Amino acid sequence: MVKTDPVSGPGETGTRATASNLTLRVASAVVMAPLALLAAYLGGWVFALLWAAAALAVLWEWMALVKGPFWIVAGIFYAGVMFAAPVLLRGDAAFGLIAILLLFSIVWATDILGYFAGRAFGGPKLWPAVSPKKTWSGAIAGTLGAALLAVAVAWAFGRFHDGTIAGIALLLSVAAQLGDLLESWIKRKFGAKDASQLIPGHGGVMDRLDGFWAAALLGCLIGLARGGFDAPARGLLIW
């Protein structure tokens, strides 16, 4: 049952709750995004320490969420990817920073534009059995917006082919959305709404980084396949 006050009806109460949640999300992002960008810029042990902390938080949330030996092993792999993929990409001395900045821009654009476009345009649901709020309109807007923002970020560095960057962004944006859906499916399987309440407005660290996890994994695999361990970011970005 929805509780309402004497002045507002159920719709207004829902609107207030949504606005309050959005305010918390924005406030959390204002704190976290500059820290992530600063660590990416500094690189080295600072960047590795940040992602080690994120991986440990994810592992803690995962172990509290799941049951059974298979899921415990899967959680170790999940947390390991959370640490290893961005650290390997950033470790490329020539292209590591731009690879991480592009990853951030792709994942953030996918998330933010998908959220607002989905609310603005609505329409058919993407996968209602797993994530009932996500729409095709939000998914498409997020993917296209990610490609445009990635190209704009790459322009600032002046040495990349626009078509290549746009194509990479499309792939990684889709991967980010699949990562989001994967985590939603896992939470539904184990009867949880959020992985935890560590981040106000976002839930847990897993809830915030599920899309980044998948995009970083795909980006790292492409980079390693083409550039090896010496130059994974170059392998991802230069074709």
C-alpha positions as CSV (number, residue, x, y, z in Angstrom):
1,M,0.0,0.0,0.0
2,V,1.3,3.5,-0.9
3,K,1.2,6.0,2.0
4,T,0.3,9.5,1.2
5,D,0.0,12.8,3.1
6,P,-3.2,14.8,3.3
7,V,-2.1,17.2,0.6
8,S,-0.5,15.0,-2.1
9,G,-1.9,12.0,-3.9
10,P,0.0,8.8,-4.8
11,G,1.3,10.2,-8.0
12,E,2.7,13.3,-6.3
13,T,4.3,11.2,-3.6
14,G,5.9,9.0,-6.2
15,T,7.2,12.1,-8.0
16,R,8.7,13.4,-4.8
17,A,10.4,10.1,-4.1
18,T,11.8,10.0,-7.6
19,A,13.1,13.6,-7.3
20,S,14.7,12.8,-4.0
21,N,16.4,9.7,-5.4
22,L,17.7,11.6,-8.4
23,T,19.1,14.3,-6.1
24,L,21.0,11.6,-4.2
25,R,22.3,10.1,-7.4
26,V,23.5,13.5,-8.6
27,A,25.2,14.3,-5.3
28,S,26.9,10.9,-5.2
29,A,28.1,11.3,-8.8
30,V,29.5,14.8,-8.1
31,V,31.7,13.2,-5.4
32,M,32.7,10.0,-7.2
33,A,33.3,11.2,-10.8
34,P,36.1,13.7,-9.9
35,L,37.8,11.1,-7.8
36,A,37.7,8.6,-10.6
37,L,39.0,11.1,-13.1
38,L,41.8,12.2,-10.8
39,A,42.9,8.7,-10.2
40,A,42.8,8.0,-14.0
41,Y,45.0,11.1,-14.6
42,L,47.5,10.1,-11.9
43,G,47.6,6.4,-12.9
44,G,50.1,4.1,-11.3
45,W,49.5,2.9,-7.7
46,V,46.8,5.5,-7.1
47,F,44.7,4.2,-9.9
48,A,45.4,0.6,-8.9
49,L,44.5,1.3,-5.3
50,L,41.1,2.8,-6.3
51,W,40.1,-0.2,-8.4
52,A,41.4,-2.6,-5.8
53,A,39.1,-0.9,-3.3
54,A,36.2,-1.1,-5.8
55,A,36.9,-4.8,-6.4
56,L,36.9,-5.6,-2.7
57,A,33.7,-3.7,-2.2
58,V,32.1,-5.6,-5.1
59,L,33.3,-8.9,-3.7
60,W,31.9,-8.1,-0.3
61,E,28.5,-7.2,-1.8
62,W,28.5,-10.3,-4.1
63,M,29.2,-12.7,-1.2
64,A,26.5,-11.2,0.9
65,L,24.0,-11.5,-2.0
66,V,24.6,-15.0,-3.5
67,K,24.6,-18.6,-2.2
68,G,26.4,-21.7,-3.4
69,P,29.9,-22.6,-4.5
70,F,29.4,-21.7,-8.2
71,W,28.3,-18.2,-7.4
72,I,31.1,-17.7,-5.0
73,V,33.7,-18.6,-7.7
74,A,31.8,-16.4,-10.1
75,G,32.0,-13.5,-7.6
76,I,35.8,-13.9,-7.4
77,F,36.0,-13.7,-11.2
78,Y,33.7,-10.7,-11.3
79,A,35.7,-8.8,-8.7
80,G,39.0,-9.8,-10.4
81,V,37.8,-8.4,-13.7
82,M,36.7,-5.2,-11.9
83,F,40.3,-4.7,-10.8
84,A,42.4,-6.2,-13.7
85,A,40.6,-4.8,-16.8
86,P,40.9,-1.0,-16.0
87,V,44.4,-1.4,-14.5
88,L,45.7,-3.3,-17.6
89,L,44.3,-0.7,-19.9
90,R,45.6,2.2,-17.9
91,G,49.0,0.6,-17.7
92,D,49.6,1.3,-21.4
93,A,51.9,4.3,-21.1
94,A,51.0,5.9,-24.5
95,F,47.2,5.3,-24.7
96,G,46.1,4.2,-21.2
97,L,44.7,7.5,-20.1
98,I,42.6,8.1,-23.2
99,A,41.3,4.5,-23.1
100,I,40.0,5.0,-19.5
101,L,38.6,8.4,-20.3
102,L,36.7,7.0,-23.3
103,L,35.5,4.1,-21.1
104,F,34.1,6.6,-18.6
105,S,32.5,8.7,-21.2
106,I,30.9,5.7,-22.9
107,V,29.5,4.2,-19.7
108,W,28.4,7.5,-18.2
109,A,26.7,8.6,-21.4
110,T,24.9,5.3,-21.8
111,D,23.7,5.4,-18.2
112,I,22.6,9.1,-18.1
113,L,21.1,9.4,-21.5
114,G,19.4,6.0,-21.2
115,Y,17.8,7.1,-17.9
116,F,16.5,10.4,-19.1
117,A,15.5,9.3,-22.6
118,G,13.7,6.3,-21.2
119,R,11.7,8.5,-18.8
120,A,11.0,11.1,-21.5
121,F,10.0,8.8,-24.4
122,G,9.0,5.6,-22.7
123,G,7.8,2.9,-25.1
124,P,8.5,-0.8,-25.3
125,K,10.5,-2.3,-22.4
126,L,14.0,-3.7,-23.1
127,W,13.7,-6.8,-21.0
128,P,10.8,-6.4,-18.5
129,A,11.3,-9.8,-16.8
130,V,14.7,-8.7,-15.7
131,S,14.6,-4.9,-15.5
132,P,11.1,-3.5,-15.8
133,K,12.1,0.2,-16.0
134,K,14.5,0.0,-19.0
135,T,13.2,0.8,-22.4
136,W,14.3,0.4,-26.0
137,S,14.2,4.2,-26.4
138,G,16.6,4.6,-23.5
139,A,18.9,1.9,-24.7
140,I,19.1,3.4,-28.2
141,A,19.6,6.9,-27.0
142,G,22.3,5.8,-24.6
143,T,24.2,4.0,-27.3
144,L,24.0,6.8,-29.8
145,G,24.9,9.4,-27.2
146,A,27.8,7.3,-26.0
147,A,29.2,7.2,-29.6
148,L,28.9,10.9,-30.0
149,L,30.5,11.7,-26.7
150,A,33.3,9.3,-27.3
151,V,34.1,10.9,-30.6
152,A,34.1,14.3,-28.9
153,V,36.5,13.2,-26.2
154,A,38.8,11.6,-28.8
155,W,38.9,14.9,-30.7
156,A,40.5,16.5,-27.7
157,F,43.5,14.2,-28.1
158,G,43.5,14.7,-31.9
159,R,44.9,11.4,-33.1
160,F,42.1,9.0,-33.6
161,H,39.8,7.9,-36.5
162,D,36.2,9.1,-35.7
163,G,34.7,6.0,-37.3
164,T,36.9,3.7,-35.3
165,I,36.1,5.5,-32.0
166,A,32.3,5.5,-32.8
167,G,32.3,1.8,-33.6
168,I,34.2,1.0,-30.3
169,A,31.8,3.2,-28.4
170,L,28.8,1.4,-29.9
171,L,30.2,-2.0,-28.9
172,L,31.2,-1.0,-25.4
173,S,27.9,0.8,-24.8
174,V,26.0,-2.4,-25.7
175,A,28.3,-4.3,-23.4
176,A,27.6,-1.8,-20.6
177,Q,23.9,-2.3,-20.9
178,L,24.3,-6.1,-21.0
179,G,26.4,-5.8,-17.8
180,D,23.6,-3.8,-16.2
181,L,21.0,-6.4,-17.2
182,L,23.2,-9.2,-15.9
183,E,23.4,-7.6,-12.5
184,S,19.7,-7.0,-12.5
185,W,19.1,-10.7,-13.3
186,I,21.4,-11.8,-10.5
187,K,19.7,-9.5,-8.0
188,R,16.3,-10.8,-9.0
189,K,17.5,-14.4,-8.8
190,F,18.5,-13.8,-5.1
191,G,15.6,-11.6,-4.2
192,A,17.5,-8.3,-3.7
193,K,16.6,-4.8,-4.9
194,D,20.2,-3.4,-4.4
195,A,23.5,-5.0,-3.9
196,S,23.9,-2.9,-0.8
197,Q,23.4,0.7,0.4
198,L,27.0,1.9,0.3
199,I,26.3,4.7,-2.3
200,P,23.3,7.0,-1.6
201,G,20.8,7.0,-4.4
202,H,22.7,4.2,-6.3
203,G,22.6,1.2,-4.0
204,G,25.8,-0.7,-3.9
205,V,29.1,-0.5,-5.7
206,M,28.0,-3.3,-8.0
207,D,24.9,-1.3,-8.9
208,R,27.1,1.7,-9.9
209,L,29.8,-0.3,-11.7
210,D,28.0,-3.1,-13.4
211,G,28.0,-1.4,-16.8
212,F,31.6,-0.3,-16.4
213,W,32.6,-3.8,-15.5
214,A,31.2,-5.3,-18.8
215,A,32.6,-2.5,-21.0
216,A,36.0,-2.6,-19.4
217,L,36.1,-6.4,-19.8
218,L,35.2,-6.3,-23.5
219,G,37.6,-3.3,-24.1
220,C,40.4,-5.1,-22.3
221,L,39.9,-8.4,-24.2
222,I,39.9,-6.5,-27.6
223,G,43.0,-4.6,-26.5
224,L,44.9,-7.7,-25.3
225,A,44.0,-9.6,-28.5
226,R,45.4,-6.8,-30.7
227,G,48.1,-5.1,-28.6
228,G,49.1,-7.8,-26.1
229,F,50.0,-7.0,-22.5
230,D,52.4,-4.3,-23.5
231,A,49.9,-2.1,-25.3
232,P,46.3,-3.2,-24.7
233,A,44.9,0.4,-24.9
234,R,46.6,0.9,-28.2
235,G,45.2,-2.4,-29.4
236,L,41.7,-1.2,-28.5
237,L,42.0,2.3,-30.0
238,I,44.3,2.1,-33.0
239,W,43.1,0.0,-36.0
